[in-house]
Amino acid sequence: MLKIKEHMENLLDCTTDKYTGVVALTNTKNSWVAKWQHLEGYFPGLYALVLEGELPESKIMALEKSGRTYLPRNKSFII
């Protein structure tokens, strides 16, 4: 939906190498971990639990326009 492969600017805006913790998901439809991390229906893969940085507002709006709910995973969100 963000066409990261086609647009280098999206790749740079939407990725980071500063993260803590990783969860591996193989079956995102039936996994309690996927439900717990709000990753149901996502592609199988590795997902960061907490990261540094924020998405630009335009990218958040694009996610929400495509029907995804944006849940920040940056350190400022952790309670």
C-alpha positions in Angstrom: 0.0 0.0 0.0 2.9 2.4 0.6 4.8 1.0 -2.5 8.1 0.9 -0.7 9.7 -1.2 -3.4 9.0 1.4 -6.1 9.7 4.5 -4.1 13.0 4.9 -2.2 11.6 7.9 -0.2 8.9 5.6 1.2 11.6 3.1 2.2 13.6 5.7 4.0 10.5 7.3 5.7 9.0 4.0 6.8 11.9 1.9 8.1 14.5 2.2 10.9 17.4 0.2 12.2 16.7 1.4 15.8 14.4 -1.0 17.5 14.1 -3.2 20.6 12.6 -6.7 20.6 11.4 -8.8 17.7 8.5 -11.2 17.2 8.4 -13.8 14.4 5.0 -14.6 12.9 4.3 -17.4 10.5 0.5 -17.6 10.7 -0.9 -14.1 11.3 -4.5 -15.3 11.1 -4.6 -17.8 13.9 -1.7 -16.5 16.2 -2.4 -15.1 19.6 0.8 -13.2 19.3 -0.5 -11.6 16.1 -3.7 -10.6 18.0 -1.7 -9.3 21.0 0.6 -7.2 18.7 -2.3 -6.1 16.4 -0.7 -7.8 13.4 -3.6 -10.0 12.4 -3.7 -10.4 8.6 -0.3 -9.0 8.0 2.4 -10.8 6.0 4.4 -13.5 7.9 7.8 -12.2 8.9 9.7 -10.5 11.7 8.3 -7.4 13.4 9.9 -5.0 15.8 8.1 -4.6 19.2 9.4 -1.1 20.0 11.2 1.3 17.7 12.6 4.8 17.5 11.2 7.4 15.2 7.8 8.3 13.8 6.1 8.0 10.5 5.4 11.2 8.6 1.8 12.3 8.8 1.3 11.7 5.1 2.3 8.0 5.5 -0.1 7.6 8.5 -2.9 9.1 6.4 -2.1 6.7 3.5 -2.3 3.7 5.9 -5.6 4.8 7.3 -7.0 5.6 3.8 -6.2 2.0 2.8 -8.2 0.6 5.8 -5.2 0.0 8.2 -5.3 1.3 11.7 -2.0 3.0 12.6 -0.6 1.9 16.0 2.6 3.7 16.9 5.3 1.4 18.2 7.8 4.1 19.2 9.1 4.6 22.7 6.9 7.6 23.5 3.8 5.3 23.1 5.0 2.7 25.8 3.2 3.2 29.1 
